[in-house]
Amino acid sequence: MKKNVTGLLLLLALMGTAQAETVFVTLEKDNALAVVDPVEGKLIKTVPVGRRPRGIAISADSKYLYIATSDDNTIKKLDAETLKELEKLPSGDDPETFALNPAGDRLYVSNEDDSLVTVIDIAKGKAIKQIKVGVEPEGITVSPDSRWLVSASETTNMVHWIDTKTHAIVENTLVDPRPRAAGFTADSRQLWVTSEMAGTLMVLDVESKQIVKTIHFDVAGVTADKIQPVGVVIDKERNRAYVALGPANRVAVVNAQTYDVEKVLLVGSRVWNLAFSPDQKRLYTTNGVSNDISIIDLESQAVTKSVGVGTYPWGVAVKP
């Protein structure tokens, strides 16, 4: 009997470890951060964080959360366990989206109103460079090999390739109208960019900096004007990409090898952004108009839960 009890306790401990994951969601109109237990499928609590929080990221060691509080003109650094504010970082005016580099020592912030990217040295707690880019920069990302910083300018309809060592723009690539989000594949060989106005997803070759594939979406029962791709993530094996289709209220599942759209998943209203669980077995989406998040099981490719979180969920980050 003692042996059986010990085995059961060990199994329960392992299950608890596997499920010990927390989802953080910025609530743009509540000026708060929602904390969600995705296993139980419930909201744990909401915490005030500042005015109009949008972009969010977690450090590689999961110790710190970074949140862009746009109307406070700052990026706030929080302890990821206590959610206590540790520092305000100088982000430039009206920060919305930002990227954390793999080393965790730089933040790159889109300043949409000023057509700038602000580079923040995290250890020094100060801005060390402002890079002039196209009009209305929003989507921003750093390649996993740390070589490239890419800024997408919504009105200029370009992605700007910035050398992370020199902070100089090396090349500009014209893309479909109103590029909203960008993400690199794990091998740093491709860049995937969404176009909100054209309703497309573009795959760019990093070496040539040119578009090699443009993917279109067709959703039964949804008019083309409602298909507005925004957030995009690609799994680490480059098997599939997932694209938030905005007011189409769907997430598209794209085969990342053949570029075929395999299926579309119905989620909440006005899906904005997405994040994988650490083991990439689940995907979380923020649904701005229905005020909830959707939880997608990636093995079955099905939406399993919807969790109400507060008013206008925008950004999402996951802590192991």
C-alpha positions as CSV (number, residue, x, y, z in Angstrom):
1,M,0.0,0.0,0.0
2,K,2.8,2.4,0.9
3,K,4.4,1.9,-2.5
4,N,1.1,2.6,-4.3
5,V,0.6,5.8,-2.2
6,T,4.1,7.0,-3.0
7,G,3.6,6.4,-6.7
8,L,0.3,8.3,-6.7
9,L,1.9,11.2,-4.9
10,L,4.7,11.3,-7.5
11,L,2.2,11.2,-10.4
12,L,0.2,14.0,-8.9
13,A,3.4,16.1,-8.4
14,L,4.4,15.5,-12.0
15,M,1.0,16.5,-13.2
16,G,1.1,19.6,-11.1
17,T,4.5,20.5,-12.6
18,A,3.3,20.0,-16.1
19,Q,0.2,22.2,-15.6
20,A,1.9,25.0,-13.6
21,E,1.4,27.7,-16.1
22,T,-0.1,31.2,-15.9
23,V,-1.5,33.3,-18.7
24,F,-1.2,37.1,-18.4
25,V,-3.5,39.4,-20.5
26,T,-3.4,43.1,-20.8
27,L,-6.8,44.8,-20.5
28,E,-6.7,48.0,-22.6
29,K,-9.9,49.6,-21.2
30,D,-9.6,48.3,-17.7
31,N,-6.1,49.7,-17.2
32,A,-5.3,46.3,-15.7
33,L,-3.6,42.9,-16.1
34,A,-5.7,39.7,-16.0
35,V,-4.1,36.6,-14.5
36,V,-5.6,33.3,-15.8
37,D,-5.2,29.7,-14.8
38,P,-5.6,28.0,-18.2
39,V,-5.9,24.4,-16.7
40,E,-8.8,25.4,-14.5
41,G,-10.0,27.7,-17.2
42,K,-10.7,30.6,-14.9
43,L,-9.7,34.1,-14.1
44,I,-7.6,34.2,-10.9
45,K,-7.5,38.0,-10.5
46,T,-7.0,41.4,-12.1
47,V,-4.3,43.8,-11.1
48,P,-4.1,47.6,-11.9
49,V,-1.0,48.3,-14.0
50,G,-1.4,51.7,-15.6
51,R,-3.2,53.5,-18.3
52,R,-4.1,51.6,-21.5
53,P,-1.8,48.6,-21.3
54,R,-1.3,46.8,-24.6
55,G,2.0,45.1,-25.5
56,I,3.4,42.5,-23.1
57,A,6.4,40.2,-22.9
58,I,8.0,37.9,-20.4
59,S,11.7,37.5,-19.9
60,A,13.4,34.3,-20.9
61,D,14.0,33.3,-17.3
62,S,10.3,34.1,-16.5
63,K,11.2,36.4,-13.7
64,Y,10.0,39.7,-15.2
65,L,7.0,41.0,-17.1
66,Y,7.2,44.0,-19.4
67,I,4.0,45.9,-20.2
68,A,3.5,48.9,-22.5
69,T,1.2,51.3,-20.7
70,S,0.6,53.5,-23.7
71,D,-1.1,56.5,-22.0
72,D,1.7,56.6,-19.4
73,N,4.3,56.7,-22.1
74,T,6.4,54.0,-20.5
75,I,7.2,50.3,-20.4
76,K,6.7,48.9,-16.9
77,K,8.8,46.1,-15.5
78,L,7.0,43.9,-13.1
79,D,8.0,41.0,-10.9
80,A,6.3,38.0,-12.6
81,E,5.5,36.3,-9.3
82,T,4.3,39.2,-7.1
83,L,3.3,41.5,-10.0
84,K,4.9,44.3,-8.1
85,E,6.1,47.2,-10.3
86,L,9.9,47.3,-10.2
87,E,10.8,50.0,-12.7
88,K,9.5,52.3,-15.4
89,L,11.5,52.2,-18.7
90,P,11.7,55.3,-21.0
91,S,9.9,54.1,-24.1
92,G,9.2,57.3,-26.0
93,D,5.6,58.5,-26.6
94,D,2.6,56.2,-26.8
95,P,4.3,52.7,-26.8
96,E,2.0,50.0,-28.1
97,T,4.1,47.1,-29.3
98,F,7.7,46.1,-28.5
99,A,10.1,43.3,-28.8
100,L,12.5,41.8,-26.3
101,N,15.7,40.4,-27.7
102,P,16.8,36.8,-27.0
103,A,19.6,37.9,-24.6
104,G,17.0,39.9,-22.6
105,D,19.1,43.0,-22.4
106,R,17.3,45.2,-25.0
107,L,13.8,46.3,-25.6
108,Y,12.8,47.7,-29.0
109,V,9.6,49.8,-28.9
110,S,7.4,51.1,-31.7
111,N,6.5,54.8,-31.3
112,E,3.7,55.0,-33.8
113,D,3.0,58.8,-33.6
114,D,6.6,59.7,-34.1
115,S,7.6,57.2,-36.7
116,L,10.4,55.9,-34.5
117,V,11.8,52.8,-32.9
118,T,13.2,53.3,-29.4
119,V,16.0,51.1,-28.2
120,I,16.1,50.5,-24.4
121,D,19.1,49.2,-22.5
122,I,17.3,47.3,-19.7
123,A,20.2,47.1,-17.3
124,K,20.8,50.8,-17.5
125,G,17.1,51.6,-17.6
126,K,17.5,54.2,-20.3
127,A,16.9,54.7,-24.0
128,I,20.1,54.5,-26.0
129,K,18.9,55.0,-29.5
130,Q,15.9,56.2,-31.6
131,I,15.7,54.9,-35.1
132,K,13.7,56.8,-37.8
133,V,11.4,54.4,-39.6
134,G,8.3,54.6,-41.8
135,V,5.0,56.1,-40.9
136,E,3.0,54.4,-38.1
137,P,5.3,51.6,-37.0
138,E,3.6,48.9,-35.1
139,G,4.6,45.3,-35.7
140,I,8.2,44.7,-34.3
141,T,10.2,41.6,-33.8
142,V,13.8,40.3,-33.3
143,S,15.2,37.3,-35.1
144,P,16.1,34.3,-32.8
145,D,19.7,34.6,-33.9
146,S,19.6,38.3,-32.8
147,R,20.9,39.5,-36.1
148,W,17.8,41.4,-37.3
149,L,15.3,43.8,-35.8
150,V,12.3,44.2,-38.1
151,S,9.8,47.1,-37.8
152,A,6.6,47.1,-39.9
153,S,5.2,50.5,-40.8
154,E,1.5,50.5,-41.4
155,T,1.2,53.6,-43.6
156,T,4.4,53.3,-45.5
157,N,3.6,49.6,-46.2
158,M,7.1,48.5,-45.5
159,V,9.1,46.2,-43.3
160,H,12.4,47.8,-42.3
161,W,15.4,45.5,-41.7
162,I,17.6,46.9,-38.9
163,D,21.0,45.6,-38.0
164,T,20.9,45.0,-34.2
165,K,24.6,45.9,-33.8
166,T,24.7,49.2,-35.7
167,H,21.0,50.1,-35.4
168,A,21.1,51.1,-39.1
169,I,18.4,50.2,-41.6
170,V,20.0,47.9,-44.0
171,E,17.0,47.3,-46.4
172,N,13.3,48.1,-46.8
173,T,10.8,45.6,-48.3
174,L,7.5,46.8,-49.7
175,V,4.6,44.6,-48.5
176,D,0.8,44.5,-48.7
177,P,-1.1,47.5,-47.2
178,R,-1.2,48.0,-43.5
179,P,1.3,45.4,-42.2
180,R,0.3,44.7,-38.6
181,A,2.5,42.0,-37.1
182,A,5.7,40.1,-37.9
183,G,7.3,37.0,-36.6
184,F,10.4,35.0,-37.4
185,T,10.7,31.3,-37.7
186,A,12.8,29.6,-35.1
187,D,15.7,29.1,-37.5
188,S,15.7,32.8,-38.4
189,R,15.4,32.0,-42.1
190,Q,11.9,33.3,-42.7
191,L,9.8,36.4,-41.6
192,W,6.0,36.1,-41.6
193,V,4.1,39.4,-41.9
194,T,0.3,40.0,-41.8
195,S,-1.5,42.6,-43.9
196,E,-4.7,43.9,-42.2
197,M,-6.0,45.8,-45.2
198,A,-5.2,43.3,-48.0
199,G,-6.3,40.3,-45.8
200,T,-3.0,38.5,-46.5
201,L,-0.1,36.8,-44.9
202,M,3.3,37.2,-46.5
203,V,6.3,34.9,-46.1
204,L,9.7,36.6,-46.6
205,D,13.1,35.0,-47.2
206,V,15.5,36.6,-44.7
207,E,18.5,36.2,-46.9
208,S,17.0,37.9,-50.0
209,K,14.6,40.1,-47.9
210,Q,11.9,39.4,-50.6
211,I,8.4,37.9,-50.4
212,V,8.4,34.3,-51.5
213,K,4.7,33.5,-50.8
214,T,1.5,35.4,-50.2
215,I,-1.3,33.5,-48.5
216,H,-4.9,34.5,-48.8
217,F,-7.8,33.5,-46.6
218,D,-11.3,32.5,-47.3
219,V,-13.8,31.9,-44.5
220,A,-17.2,30.5,-45.2
221,G,-20.0,32.9,-44.2
222,V,-17.6,35.8,-43.6
223,T,-17.2,38.7,-46.1
224,A,-13.7,39.5,-47.3
225,D,-13.7,42.9,-45.5
226,K,-14.0,41.2,-42.1
227,I,-10.8,39.1,-42.8
228,Q,-8.1,41.4,-41.3
229,P,-5.0,39.4,-40.2
230,V,-3.2,40.8,-37.2
231,G,-1.2,38.6,-34.8
232,V,0.9,35.7,-36.1
233,V,2.9,32.9,-34.4
234,I,4.9,30.0,-35.9
235,D,5.7,26.9,-33.9
236,K,9.3,26.0,-33.2
237,E,9.4,23.1,-35.6
238,R,7.9,25.2,-38.4
239,N,5.1,22.8,-38.9
240,R,2.2,25.3,-38.5
241,A,1.6,29.0,-38.2
242,Y,-1.5,30.5,-36.6
243,V,-3.0,33.8,-37.7
244,A,-5.5,35.9,-35.8
245,L,-8.1,37.1,-38.4
246,G,-9.5,40.1,-36.4
247,P,-13.2,40.7,-36.9
248,A,-13.6,37.4,-38.8
249,N,-13.5,36.0,-35.3
250,R,-11.3,33.1,-36.5
251,V,-7.7,31.8,-36.1
252,A,-6.3,30.4,-39.4
253,V,-4.1,27.3,-39.2
254,V,-1.5,27.4,-41.9
255,N,0.8,24.6,-42.9
256,A,4.2,26.3,-42.6
257,Q,5.8,23.9,-45.1
258,T,3.3,24.0,-48.0
259,Y,1.6,27.3,-47.0
260,D,-1.8,25.7,-47.4
261,V,-4.5,27.0,-45.0
262,E,-5.5,23.8,-43.3
263,K,-8.5,25.1,-41.3
264,V,-10.0,28.0,-39.5
265,L,-11.0,27.9,-35.8
266,L,-13.9,30.0,-34.4
267,V,-12.8,32.0,-31.4
268,G,-14.1,35.1,-29.7
269,S,-15.0,38.5,-31.3
270,R,-12.2,40.6,-32.8
271,V,-9.2,38.3,-32.1
272,W,-6.0,40.3,-31.8
273,N,-3.0,38.5,-30.5
274,L,-1.8,35.0,-29.7
275,A,0.7,33.2,-27.6
276,F,1.9,29.6,-27.3
277,S,2.1,27.7,-24.0
278,P,5.7,26.9,-23.1
279,D,5.4,23.3,-24.4
280,Q,3.5,24.6,-27.5
281,K,0.6,22.2,-26.8
282,R,-1.9,25.1,-26.4
283,L,-2.5,28.5,-28.0
284,Y,-4.1,31.4,-26.3
285,T,-5.9,34.2,-28.1
286,T,-7.1,37.6,-27.0
287,N,-10.6,38.5,-28.2
288,G,-11.0,42.3,-27.8
289,V,-14.7,42.7,-28.4
290,S,-16.0,39.6,-26.6
291,N,-13.8,40.4,-23.6
292,D,-12.4,36.9,-23.3
293,I,-9.5,34.6,-24.3
294,S,-9.8,31.4,-26.2
295,I,-7.8,28.3,-25.4
296,I,-6.9,26.1,-28.3
297,D,-5.6,22.5,-27.9
298,L,-3.0,22.2,-30.7
299,E,-3.0,18.4,-30.8
300,S,-6.7,18.2,-31.7
301,Q,-6.7,21.6,-33.4
302,A,-9.8,22.6,-31.4
303,V,-10.9,25.4,-29.2
304,T,-11.5,23.9,-25.8
305,K,-12.4,26.8,-23.5
306,S,-13.3,30.5,-23.4
307,V,-12.4,32.5,-20.3
308,G,-13.8,36.0,-19.6
309,V,-11.0,38.3,-18.5
310,G,-12.2,41.9,-18.6
311,T,-12.7,44.8,-21.0
312,Y,-10.8,44.8,-24.3
313,P,-8.1,42.2,-23.8
314,W,-5.1,43.0,-26.1
315,G,-1.7,41.4,-25.4
316,V,-0.9,38.0,-24.0
317,A,2.1,36.3,-22.4
318,V,2.6,33.0,-20.7
319,K,4.7,32.0,-17.7
320,P,5.7,28.4,-17.1
